[in-house]
Amino acid sequence: MKQRLAVPSEQLRRTWDASALGFGTTAELPALEGLVGQEQAVRALEFGLSIRSPGYNIYVAGPSGTGKTSYTGQLIRSRSATEPVASDWVYVFNFDRPDEPLAIALPAGGGPTFAREMEEVIHDAQRATGRALSSREHQNKREELLRRVRLQAEMIMEELEQMAEGQGFGLTQTERGLMPVPLLDGQPMSEEQFEALPPEQRRQRQERAQELQRAIGEASRRTWEMEKVVRAELKQIDLHVASQAVAPMIALLKERYKNIPRLVEWLSRAESELIGPAIPEPSSREMEEEAAAAADMRLLAQQRRRVDPFARFRVNVFVHRLTQKGAPVIMESNPTYVNLFGKAEYVTNRDDGQDDGFMQIKAGAIHKANGGYLVLQAADLLASPYAWEALKRALTMREARIEAPGQENRILPVETVRPQPIPLDLKVILIGSAQIYHALYAVDEGFRKQFKFKAEFDIAMEASDENVQGYASFISQVCRREEHRHLTADGVCRVLEHSHRLSDDQTKLSARFNEVVEVIYEANAWASRDGSDVVDDVHVKRAIVEKAARSSLPEQRLLEMIQRGTILFDVSNQVVGQVNGLTVMNIGDYRFGSPSRITARVFMGQKGILHIEREIEMSGQIHDKGLFTLAGFLGDRFAQNKPMAFSASVAFEQTYVPVDGDSASSTELYALLSALANAPIDQGIAVTGSVNQRGEIQPIGGVNEKIEGFFRVCRLLGLTGRQGVMIPKQNLSNLVLADEVVEAVTAGEFHIWAVGTIEEGIEILTGVPAGTRDEHGVYPPGSLFDWVDRRIEQFARNLTAWNQGDSSLRV
């Protein structure tokens, strides 16, 4: 049986013939086009990108290191280059609602041009208005108006003086304004002279003084109204002149942008608003002198507040495509809320009259990608507060708003400018693991509605001739890109063999290209140390071995404890109810096989199989399922005509971490059968594989690490030539063993057996035929199952006798 089920050394790994590759070194190979081995994902991604309907954003799923991010970016850039360039977007001042800036779309590259043109209009408007207001014709009109008002003022003053003179009064200017003064012989009367007058004369003069005071007030009112009218007329003259100076500039812009109605409308409004800031307030000469006296103070205050009277007419170039060709592609590596949706200035104090808040609006990735593609890492997006919900909302509403993050959750909202939202037309590509996709699909309705398309990258590819050539071209591409030494055909063969190991499959190559690239980098470094012009297979092998050695400290510590006897382990004797099982330990980037002793003890009772790890809650659900499977197998084989009147305990010895998985279920069953039959098991044979209730051995994972782990223990404790590992036959295609194991098997120092049933396995372990039931349900005498059957029957009889009070029991 052992010889028949032994696996020959040529089946223990997949090797490649360098002469069959058709090249000497990778320098001879052409550059790789596309992505090797991911045809299904590529096809899906290309089709998904062609669908522009709402909700057909794409989720690119797959393990890290498969090239999904780099290839997605490459494919999108290639596609976007043939698509139209997206629009520019600018924000301008909203004259009706200053806190809600207006968003206006312009042709690609038009944003910076329009902003520059508006700056020129502002500059030229000031100069043109200044020249027009300084012209002789305009100054003559102003002087004529001012002369007329002065004449009218003089006439009013003359009338007032004549009225005062007729009443025996003069007029004098005081701090309180123009005041009537009584005269005596043409001279102002002193207070003593006024008091010396008879009372009746004093009363008459006081009445006339009050009458004059009223006349003075009326004259002042007439003069003020006259100045007000003239000031308005001067303003209209200035506005008319300034309008004539500015209108041609705005008209030129209106004509240039006549196909953008919103911009033309804003320019019309800006034209009427722009004239005022360029014109000083018209005033009389006195008012001009007074203003000049305070000019230094006003200038100082303006400098302190940095007020820009033309801020409202400037243009915030929010997004521009000045140098862009094709549709935009934005790959945002840090998708925080602000990086995605931009930000607006916080409004803390607007008492200075400055209207430049719209100039502080900054674009986010979603605005920059508008009209094209936005690529995000799903894990990073979900880790950023508010970003995921805001993205779904934007895609649903098909518009991009700029709001303070978490604004809806604030008790007192922060006052900010509220920019007009921008219509959204883009395709979002999320890149992440399949686990994230399934989790979102299960619980997030918004995700299902907005990400209706999935492209999934596989972890492995078929080892076809086409993919092998693509793999070699990929290696060549890496060498050229990094300016490294090229690999020989033998070196490529070693990389291919390592790729099989990464995929745990002789028929598939690994699609984890980042791990392959690491081997290429390190092999190049070893070739450099050897002074070689090319990277050969010895350099690749050394890179693989050295990389593993750097992380193998936990395995070395385990082997050291086994060698010292701290961990009890036997690889040479035969023991009843004891089997060497195999597990896999994952320590960061390193996996290794860890042997584990499994023991079973049986005794009379009715508790069934008692698993110690399960009883103390150190086992997982999958492991517990495997344990119940054992009961099903034993019941089928041995309890068809009698009860299972025995109890058993099963334990992983010296295990101090939780146990899960069912890959040890066959091992536990072998230990139970050995204990029931009292048949010793060869401790030089380790076992892995799960079992079903029919007794069929099922495949497991980590088969290479498990075999290598047990081999290193045997080599450490001494190879006998009888040792080996028993694996499920379905795992034969997963064998990609290390050179040291293959060499030991070739030399007959170590063995691999592939079994399909419990019967085959127990015969290898004990050397005793398992036996097959005849038509009466009886196993052949001397078979291991016959021993088990008789033992269980004896347990049943003993239990019956014990229950009847008979203490003379047989074992």
C-alpha positions, 0 to 999 in steps of 0.5 A: 500500500505504501509503495502504491500510494507514494508520490514520485519525486518528479510530481513534487514540483513544477519545473520549466525547461529554459531551452523551450522559452525561446530566448537567452535573456529577457533583453531579447523580449518585446515590451509587455502590452496590457496585463498578463493573465487577467483576460476576464478582468480586463474584458470586464473593465473595458466594457464597464468603462464604455457604459456612461449610464448613471450608476455604472461606476466600477468596483475593481476587486482583487487581492493586493499586488495583482496589478489592478491599480496600475493597470486600471490607471493605464487603461483609463489613461489610454481611453481618456486620451481619445475622449473630449477635454472637459470644461473649465469651471470658474466661480464669480461674485453673486451680486444678488446673494454675495454668500452664494458664488456663481459657478460658470462653465467655460470651454477647456482652457478658457478659465485662465483666459477669462480671468486674465481678460477680467484683470485687464478690464479692471486695469483698463477701466481704471485708466480709461475712466481716469483719462475720461474724467480728466479730459478738458471737456468733462472738466469744463462740464463739471466746472460749469455745474460747480460755477452755477451752484456757486453763483446760486449760492452767492445770490442766496447769500446776497439776498440773506445779507440784504434782508439782514441789513434791512432789519439792522443786522449783520451776518457772521460765521461762528462755530455754530454756523451763520449767525445774525448780529445787531448793528449800531451805526453800522457796527456790531453792537456789544452786549453792554450796548444791547442791554442798554437798549429800552426793553421794547427795542430789545424785544423787537430786535430779538424777534427780528433776529429769530426771523433772520435765523429762520431765513438763514436755516431756509437758505442753508436748506436751499443751498444743501438741496442745490448741492445735492442736485449738482452732486447727482448731476456730477455723478451722472456725468461721471457715470456716463463718461465712465460707462462710455469708457468701460462699455466697449471693453465689456461689449468685447467680452460679451461678443467673445462669450456670446455662446455662454448666456450665464457669463454674458448675463454676469458681464452685464451686471458686472458692467454696471457695478464696475463703473462705481469703484473707479469714480471718486465721489463728486463734491464741491470744492469745499468737500474736496478739500475736506476729503483731502484733509482726511485722505491719509486716515482713509488710506491708512485704514484701507491698508490695514484692512487690505480692502480691494474695491475690485474684488467682486470683479475678479475671477476664481479659476476653480478648475482649468484644463489649460494643458490637458489632452483628453478627459481628466483622470484623477487618482486620489491617493488620500481621499479625505473629505476636503481632498475630494470635495474641496473647501470654502473660506470660513466667514468670520468677519466681513465688516471690512466690506471685502467681497472676496470670499468666492476667491478662497474656494478650492477644488477637490478631486471630484471637481478636477475629475469632472467630465472624466474618471476618478480612481479611489482606493476603497479602504482609504475612502471608507476610513475617511470621515464623511467622505463615503456618504458625501460621494454617494450623495454626489453621485446620486444627485449628480452634482458636486457641492462644497460644504463644511464637513459634518455641517449637518451634524453641527448644533450651530452651523459654521458660516461659510460661503455656499458656492453654487453646486457644479453638475457632475458627469464622471465615472468613479472607479473604486479599487479594493478587496473582494471582501470590502465589495461583498460587505458593502453590497450586503449592507449599503443600498447606495453602493448597490445603486451607484456601483453596478459594475464589478471587474475582479482580478484573480490571484492566479492564472493558467500556466499556458504558453501565452501567459508564460511568455507574458510573464517573461515580457513582464520581467523584461519590462521591470528590468528595463524600467528599473535599469536592472540586469536582465534575467537569463532563461534559467533565471526566468524558469526559477521565477516561474517555479517560485510563481507556482509556489506563490499560487500553491498550484502546479497548473497556475502562476501567481498574479501577485506581481508585487511579490515577483517584482521583489524577487527580481529586485533582490536577485539583481542585488545578488547578481551585482554582489557576484559581479555578474552582468545578468541575473541567473537562476542561482541569484533568483534562488538565493533571493528566495531563500534569503528572503525567507530566512530573514523572516524565519526566526519564529520557525527557528525558535520552534525547531530549537524547542523541539530539539531541546525536548521542550516540545515533546515530539516523536518521529521514530517510534510507534504509539497507540492513539497518537498521530503527528498532525500538521498546521500552518503558522502565519507570522506576518509575511512568513508561513511555515508548517508547525507539527502538532501531536494529537492524542486520543484515549477511549473508555467506557461511557456514553458521552461520545467524543470529547474534544478538550479544545472544544470543551474549554472553548479554544476551538473554532466552529469549523474545527468543531464541525470536523469533530462531529463528522468523526462521530458520523463516520464511526456511527456509519462504520461501527454502530449499525447493530449496536450502540456507540457505548464508549467515550473518547477524548481527543487533544492537541498536545502542548497547544496554547493558541485557539485551534480552528479549521478541519484539516486535522479531522482525518488525523483525529480520526486516525488517532481514535481508530488506533486507540479503539483497535489498540494498534500503534501508529508510526510516528515518523508519518505526519498526517494532514487532510479533512474527512467527510462522514463517508471516510473520504479524504478532502483537500486542505490548504498550506500543503507545501508548508506542512510537508516542509515543516515536518521534514525539517523536524525529521531532519533535525531529530534524525532521518530514518528513511521511513518518515514522510507525510500523508496528504489528500490525493487532491492536493497533488497539483498543489505540490511545489516543494522546496529543493531540499524536500525533493532531493530527500524524496529522490534519495529515498530519505523522505516520502510523500503519500497521497491517499483518498480514503481513511482506509488507505491512510490507516493502513499506511500508518499502522501497516494493518489492512483496514478491512471491508464489511461483507454482506452481513456487515462483518469485517474480516478477522485480523483487520483493523476495523474488525478490532475496532468493531469488537472493541466497541461491541465489548464496550457496549456489553460492559456498559450493559453489565455495569448498568445491571450491577455486574462489576466483573467486566472485560477490557 
